[in-house]
Amino acid sequence: MSEKKFTSEEAQEVADKIGINFSEVDFELEDFRMGMDEEMEHGTHDPQTDVTGDDPVLTGKITLAHLKEFGDYYQRLEEMEHQAKKERAVE
């Protein structure tokens, strides 16, 4: 996983660039920021899965696509990953 973590200010800058108005969507800036951190997995840390080149705008667009599906997408993802790790530990 990438070490890059976005600040709220950086996430807001990306949101502005891709046209997100947080008063008109079903998620908050913190959801978007957290998602951008998660989506860095598609960056240069793994050349085999790199689709963004660590570009914040591309990362933000991937994040936005998921949040448009479910406003709590990254909270659900975190819960699913936690459950999967618990199940793996039992095996």
MARBA-104165 format. One record per residue: x, y, z of N, C-alpha, C in turn; residue in three letters. Coordinates in pm, whole numbers, plus 50000, padded with zeros to 5 digits. Example, Ala and Ser with C-alpha at 12.3 -4.5 7.8 and 13.67 -1.06 7.14 Angstrom:
MARBA-104165
n.c1=51319	n.c2=49431	n.c3=50780	ca.c1=51230	ca.c2=49550	ca.c3=50780	c.c1=51320	c.c2=49670	c.c3=50780	type=ALA
n.c1=51285	n.c2=49775	n.c3=50708	ca.c1=51367	ca.c2=49894	ca.c3=50714	c.c1=51290	c.c2=50003	c.c3=50787	type=SER
end
This chain:
MARBA-104165
n.c1=50085	n.c2=49882	n.c3=50000	ca.c1=50000	ca.c2=50000	ca.c3=50000	c.c1=50089	c.c2=50123	c.c3=50000	type=MET
n.c1=50045	n.c2=50224	n.c3=49934	ca.c1=50120	ca.c2=50349	ca.c3=49925	c.c1=50128	c.c2=50417	c.c3=50060	type=SER
n.c1=50235	n.c2=50487	n.c3=50082	ca.c1=50253	ca.c2=50565	ca.c3=50204	c.c1=50187	c.c2=50702	c.c3=50194	type=GLU
n.c1=50149	n.c2=50743	n.c3=50074	ca.c1=50092	ca.c2=50876	ca.c3=50053	c.c1=49959	c.c2=50888	c.c3=50124	type=LYS
n.c1=49946	n.c2=50994	n.c3=50201	ca.c1=49821	ca.c2=51028	ca.c3=50267	c.c1=49786	c.c2=51171	c.c3=50228	type=LYS
n.c1=49663	n.c2=51191	n.c3=50188	ca.c1=49618	ca.c2=51323	ca.c3=50148	c.c1=49566	c.c2=51401	c.c3=50268	type=PHE
n.c1=49593	n.c2=51529	n.c3=50270	ca.c1=49534	ca.c2=51617	ca.c3=50371	c.c1=49395	c.c2=51656	c.c3=50324	type=THR
n.c1=49317	n.c2=51710	n.c3=50414	ca.c1=49184	ca.c2=51760	ca.c3=50376	c.c1=49196	c.c2=51871	c.c3=50272	type=SER
n.c1=49298	n.c2=51953	n.c3=50286	ca.c1=49318	ca.c2=52063	ca.c3=50191	c.c1=49349	c.c2=52009	c.c3=50051	type=GLU
n.c1=49435	n.c2=51908	n.c3=50044	ca.c1=49468	ca.c2=51848	ca.c3=49914	c.c1=49345	c.c2=51782	c.c3=49852	type=GLU
n.c1=49269	n.c2=51712	n.c3=49934	ca.c1=49147	ca.c2=51647	ca.c3=49884	c.c1=49048	c.c2=51751	c.c3=49833	type=ALA
n.c1=49036	n.c2=51863	n.c3=49904	ca.c1=48945	ca.c2=51969	ca.c3=49859	c.c1=48991	c.c2=52027	c.c3=49726	type=GLN
n.c1=49120	n.c2=52045	n.c3=49709	ca.c1=49173	ca.c2=52096	ca.c3=49582	c.c1=49136	c.c2=52003	c.c3=49466	type=GLU
n.c1=49152	n.c2=51873	n.c3=49488	ca.c1=49116	ca.c2=51776	ca.c3=49384	c.c1=48966	c.c2=51779	c.c3=49359	type=VAL
n.c1=48889	n.c2=51783	n.c3=49466	ca.c1=48743	ca.c2=51788	ca.c3=49453	c.c1=48701	c.c2=51909	c.c3=49369	type=ALA
n.c1=48763	n.c2=52021	n.c3=49394	ca.c1=48733	ca.c2=52142	ca.c3=49316	c.c1=48768	c.c2=52121	c.c3=49169	type=ASP
n.c1=48881	n.c2=52058	n.c3=49142	ca.c1=48924	ca.c2=52037	ca.c3=49004	c.c1=48831	c.c2=51945	c.c3=48927	type=LYS
n.c1=48771	n.c2=51847	n.c3=48995	ca.c1=48684	ca.c2=51753	ca.c3=48925	c.c1=48536	c.c2=51784	c.c3=48944	type=ILE
n.c1=48507	n.c2=51898	n.c3=49006	ca.c1=48370	ca.c2=51948	ca.c3=49012	c.c1=48281	c.c2=51889	c.c3=49119	type=GLY
n.c1=48339	n.c2=51849	n.c3=49231	ca.c1=48257	ca.c2=51798	ca.c3=49341	c.c1=48212	c.c2=51914	c.c3=49428	type=ILE
n.c1=48083	n.c2=51926	n.c3=49447	ca.c1=48024	ca.c2=52022	ca.c3=49539	c.c1=47967	c.c2=51940	c.c3=49655	type=ASN
n.c1=48029	n.c2=51946	n.c3=49770	ca.c1=47992	ca.c2=51859	ca.c3=49880	c.c1=47852	c.c2=51886	c.c3=49934	type=PHE
n.c1=47793	n.c2=51998	n.c3=49902	ca.c1=47655	ca.c2=52023	ca.c3=49944	c.c1=47555	c.c2=51953	c.c3=49851	type=SER
n.c1=47606	n.c2=51896	n.c3=49742	ca.c1=47517	ca.c2=51832	ca.c3=49644	c.c1=47539	c.c2=51681	c.c3=49631	type=GLU
n.c1=47626	n.c2=51624	n.c3=49711	ca.c1=47655	ca.c2=51481	ca.c3=49702	c.c1=47625	c.c2=51411	c.c3=49834	type=VAL
n.c1=47621	n.c2=51279	n.c3=49829	ca.c1=47584	ca.c2=51199	ca.c3=49945	c.c1=47706	c.c2=51152	c.c3=50025	type=ASP
n.c1=47810	n.c2=51232	n.c3=50028	ca.c1=47930	ca.c2=51200	ca.c3=50105	c.c1=47999	c.c2=51330	c.c3=50141	type=PHE
n.c1=48091	n.c2=51320	n.c3=50236	ca.c1=48159	ca.c2=51439	ca.c3=50287	c.c1=48306	c.c2=51442	c.c3=50243	type=GLU
n.c1=48369	n.c2=51554	n.c3=50264	ca.c1=48509	ca.c2=51570	ca.c3=50229	c.c1=48594	c.c2=51461	c.c3=50291	type=LEU
n.c1=48569	n.c2=51426	n.c3=50417	ca.c1=48650	ca.c2=51324	ca.c3=50484	c.c1=48634	c.c2=51188	c.c3=50415	type=GLU
n.c1=48514	n.c2=51155	n.c3=50368	ca.c1=48494	ca.c2=51031	ca.c3=50292	c.c1=48579	c.c2=51033	c.c3=50165	type=ASP
n.c1=48581	n.c2=51147	n.c3=50098	ca.c1=48658	ca.c2=51162	ca.c3=49975	c.c1=48808	c.c2=51152	c.c3=50004	type=PHE
n.c1=48854	n.c2=51219	n.c3=50108	ca.c1=48995	ca.c2=51215	ca.c3=50145	c.c1=49038	c.c2=51073	c.c3=50180	type=ARG
n.c1=48957	n.c2=51005	n.c3=50260	ca.c1=48987	ca.c2=50868	ca.c3=50298	c.c1=48991	c.c2=50777	c.c3=50174	type=MET
n.c1=48899	n.c2=50799	n.c3=50083	ca.c1=48897	ca.c2=50721	ca.c3=49960	c.c1=49020	c.c2=50745	c.c3=49874	type=GLY
n.c1=49063	n.c2=50870	n.c3=49867	ca.c1=49184	ca.c2=50900	ca.c3=49790	c.c1=49305	c.c2=50827	c.c3=49848	type=MET
n.c1=49314	n.c2=50822	n.c3=49981	ca.c1=49423	ca.c2=50746	ca.c3=50044	c.c1=49416	c.c2=50600	c.c3=50000	type=ASP
n.c1=49298	n.c2=50543	n.c3=50005	ca.c1=49280	ca.c2=50402	ca.c3=49969	c.c1=49313	c.c2=50377	c.c3=49822	type=GLU
n.c1=49271	n.c2=50467	n.c3=49736	ca.c1=49290	ca.c2=50445	ca.c3=49592	c.c1=49434	c.c2=50465	c.c3=49546	type=GLU
n.c1=49521	n.c2=50512	n.c3=49635	ca.c1=49663	ca.c2=50518	ca.c3=49600	c.c1=49720	c.c2=50379	c.c3=49574	type=MET
n.c1=49644	n.c2=50274	n.c3=49609	ca.c1=49688	ca.c2=50138	ca.c3=49576	c.c1=49698	c.c2=50118	c.c3=49426	type=GLU
n.c1=49637	n.c2=50206	n.c3=49349	ca.c1=49644	ca.c2=50199	ca.c3=49203	c.c1=49756	c.c2=50286	c.c3=49147	type=HIS
n.c1=49850	n.c2=50324	n.c3=49233	ca.c1=49959	ca.c2=50412	ca.c3=49193	c.c1=50090	c.c2=50339	c.c3=49172	type=GLY
n.c1=50197	n.c2=50415	n.c3=49173	ca.c1=50329	ca.c2=50365	ca.c3=49134	c.c1=50393	c.c2=50268	c.c3=49233	type=THR
n.c1=50338	n.c2=50253	n.c3=49351	ca.c1=50401	ca.c2=50160	ca.c3=49447	c.c1=50400	c.c2=50017	c.c3=49394	type=HIS
n.c1=50309	n.c2=49986	n.c3=49300	ca.c1=50305	ca.c2=49852	ca.c3=49238	c.c1=50291	c.c2=49870	c.c3=49087	type=ASP
n.c1=50401	n.c2=49860	n.c3=49015	ca.c1=50397	ca.c2=49882	ca.c3=48870	c.c1=50295	c.c2=49794	c.c3=48797	type=PRO
n.c1=50268	n.c2=49678	n.c3=48849	ca.c1=50174	ca.c2=49587	ca.c3=48783	c.c1=50030	c.c2=49638	c.c3=48790	type=GLN
n.c1=49997	n.c2=49714	n.c3=48892	ca.c1=49860	ca.c2=49764	ca.c3=48907	c.c1=49850	c.c2=49916	c.c3=48896	type=THR
n.c1=49957	n.c2=49980	n.c3=48857	ca.c1=49959	ca.c2=50126	ca.c3=48845	c.c1=49873	c.c2=50172	c.c3=48728	type=ASP
n.c1=49766	n.c2=50243	n.c3=48760	ca.c1=49684	ca.c2=50304	ca.c3=48654	c.c1=49676	c.c2=50455	c.c3=48668	type=VAL
n.c1=49728	n.c2=50509	n.c3=48779	ca.c1=49716	ca.c2=50653	ca.c3=48802	c.c1=49848	c.c2=50727	c.c3=48795	type=THR
n.c1=49960	n.c2=50657	n.c3=48808	ca.c1=50088	ca.c2=50726	ca.c3=48815	c.c1=50096	c.c2=50820	c.c3=48934	type=GLY
n.c1=50017	n.c2=50792	n.c3=49038	ca.c1=50008	ca.c2=50876	ca.c3=49159	c.c1=49949	c.c2=51014	c.c3=49131	type=ASP
n.c1=49882	n.c2=51030	n.c3=49019	ca.c1=49819	ca.c2=51158	ca.c3=48986	c.c1=49698	c.c2=51179	c.c3=49077	type=ASP
n.c1=49696	n.c2=51288	n.c3=49154	ca.c1=49584	ca.c2=51311	ca.c3=49246	c.c1=49448	c.c2=51323	c.c3=49176	type=PRO
n.c1=49445	n.c2=51383	n.c3=49059	ca.c1=49316	ca.c2=51399	ca.c3=48990	c.c1=49262	c.c2=51263	c.c3=48944	type=VAL
n.c1=49347	n.c2=51180	n.c3=48887	ca.c1=49302	ca.c2=51045	ca.c3=48848	c.c1=49259	c.c2=50966	c.c3=48971	type=LEU
n.c1=49335	n.c2=50978	n.c3=49078	ca.c1=49300	ca.c2=50910	ca.c3=49203	c.c1=49165	c.c2=50961	c.c3=49253	type=THR
n.c1=49144	n.c2=51091	n.c3=49244	ca.c1=49016	ca.c2=51149	ca.c3=49286	c.c1=48900	c.c2=51102	c.c3=49201	type=GLY
n.c1=48922	n.c2=51083	n.c3=49072	ca.c1=48815	ca.c2=51036	ca.c3=48985	c.c1=48776	c.c2=50892	c.c3=49017	type=LYS
n.c1=48874	n.c2=50808	n.c3=49047	ca.c1=48843	ca.c2=50671	ca.c3=49089	c.c1=48762	c.c2=50675	c.c3=49219	type=ILE
n.c1=48806	n.c2=50758	n.c3=49311	ca.c1=48736	ca.c2=50774	ca.c3=49439	c.c1=48593	c.c2=50820	c.c3=49416	type=THR
n.c1=48576	n.c2=50920	n.c3=49333	ca.c1=48442	ca.c2=50973	ca.c3=49305	c.c1=48352	c.c2=50865	c.c3=49245	type=LEU
n.c1=48405	n.c2=50786	n.c3=49154	ca.c1=48324	ca.c2=50680	ca.c3=49093	c.c1=48268	c.c2=50585	c.c3=49199	type=ALA
n.c1=48351	n.c2=50548	n.c3=49295	ca.c1=48305	ca.c2=50458	ca.c3=49402	c.c1=48204	c.c2=50528	c.c3=49493	type=HIS
n.c1=48231	n.c2=50652	n.c3=49529	ca.c1=48141	ca.c2=50723	ca.c3=49620	c.c1=48007	c.c2=50756	c.c3=49556	type=LEU
n.c1=48004	n.c2=50767	n.c3=49425	ca.c1=47876	ca.c2=50789	ca.c3=49357	c.c1=47789	c.c2=50664	c.c3=49365	type=LYS
n.c1=47852	n.c2=50547	n.c3=49372	ca.c1=47776	ca.c2=50422	ca.c3=49389	c.c1=47717	c.c2=50415	c.c3=49530	type=GLU
n.c1=47803	n.c2=50437	n.c3=49629	ca.c1=47765	ca.c2=50431	ca.c3=49770	c.c1=47841	c.c2=50539	c.c3=49844	type=PHE
n.c1=47770	n.c2=50629	n.c3=49908	ca.c1=47834	ca.c2=50738	ca.c3=49980	c.c1=47922	c.c2=50691	c.c3=50094	type=GLY
n.c1=47897	n.c2=50570	n.c3=50142	ca.c1=47978	ca.c2=50514	ca.c3=50250	c.c1=48068	c.c2=50400	c.c3=50199	type=ASP
n.c1=48104	n.c2=50405	n.c3=50072	ca.c1=48182	ca.c2=50299	ca.c3=50007	c.c1=48307	c.c2=50262	c.c3=50086	type=TYR
n.c1=48382	n.c2=50361	n.c3=50130	ca.c1=48511	ca.c2=50332	ca.c3=50195	c.c1=48492	c.c2=50284	c.c3=50339	type=TYR
n.c1=48384	n.c2=50324	n.c3=50404	ca.c1=48353	ca.c2=50268	ca.c3=50535	c.c1=48316	c.c2=50121	c.c3=50521	type=GLN
n.c1=48237	n.c2=50089	n.c3=50418	ca.c1=48200	ca.c2=49950	ca.c3=50393	c.c1=48323	c.c2=49867	c.c3=50358	type=ARG
n.c1=48411	n.c2=49923	n.c3=50276	ca.c1=48533	ca.c2=49853	ca.c3=50237	c.c1=48618	c.c2=49821	c.c3=50359	type=LEU
n.c1=48632	n.c2=49918	n.c3=50448	ca.c1=48711	ca.c2=49898	ca.c3=50569	c.c1=48652	c.c2=49785	c.c3=50653	type=GLU
n.c1=48519	n.c2=49783	n.c3=50668	ca.c1=48454	ca.c2=49677	ca.c3=50744	c.c1=48475	c.c2=49540	c.c3=50678	type=GLU
n.c1=48461	n.c2=49535	n.c3=50545	ca.c1=48478	ca.c2=49410	ca.c3=50473	c.c1=48621	c.c2=49358	c.c3=50487	type=MET
n.c1=48720	n.c2=49446	n.c3=50474	ca.c1=48859	ca.c2=49404	ca.c3=50487	c.c1=48889	c.c2=49356	c.c3=50628	type=GLU
n.c1=48833	n.c2=49423	n.c3=50727	ca.c1=48851	ca.c2=49382	ca.c3=50867	c.c1=48793	c.c2=49242	c.c3=50888	type=HIS
n.c1=48673	n.c2=49219	n.c3=50837	ca.c1=48608	ca.c2=49088	ca.c3=50851	c.c1=48689	c.c2=48980	c.c3=50779	type=GLN
n.c1=48738	n.c2=49010	n.c3=50661	ca.c1=48816	ca.c2=48912	ca.c3=50585	c.c1=48944	c.c2=48875	c.c3=50660	type=ALA
n.c1=49008	n.c2=48972	n.c3=50724	ca.c1=49130	ca.c2=48943	ca.c3=50801	c.c1=49098	c.c2=48855	c.c3=50922	type=LYS
n.c1=48984	n.c2=48880	n.c3=50986	ca.c1=48943	ca.c2=48797	ca.c3=51099	c.c1=48919	c.c2=48654	c.c3=51053	type=LYS
n.c1=48851	n.c2=48638	n.c3=50941	ca.c1=48822	ca.c2=48505	ca.c3=50888	c.c1=48950	c.c2=48433	c.c3=50848	type=GLU
n.c1=49043	n.c2=48504	n.c3=50789	ca.c1=49171	ca.c2=48444	ca.c3=50749	c.c1=49248	c.c2=48397	c.c3=50872	type=ARG
n.c1=49241	n.c2=48471	n.c3=50980	ca.c1=49313	ca.c2=48436	ca.c3=51102	c.c1=49258	c.c2=48307	c.c3=51164	type=ALA
n.c1=49132	n.c2=48278	n.c3=51141	ca.c1=49069	ca.c2=48159	ca.c3=51197	c.c1=49111	c.c2=48034	c.c3=51120	type=VAL
n.c1=49139	n.c2=48049	n.c3=50993	ca.c1=49173	ca.c2=47934	ca.c3=50907	c.c1=49304	c.c2=47872	c.c3=50944	type=GLU
end
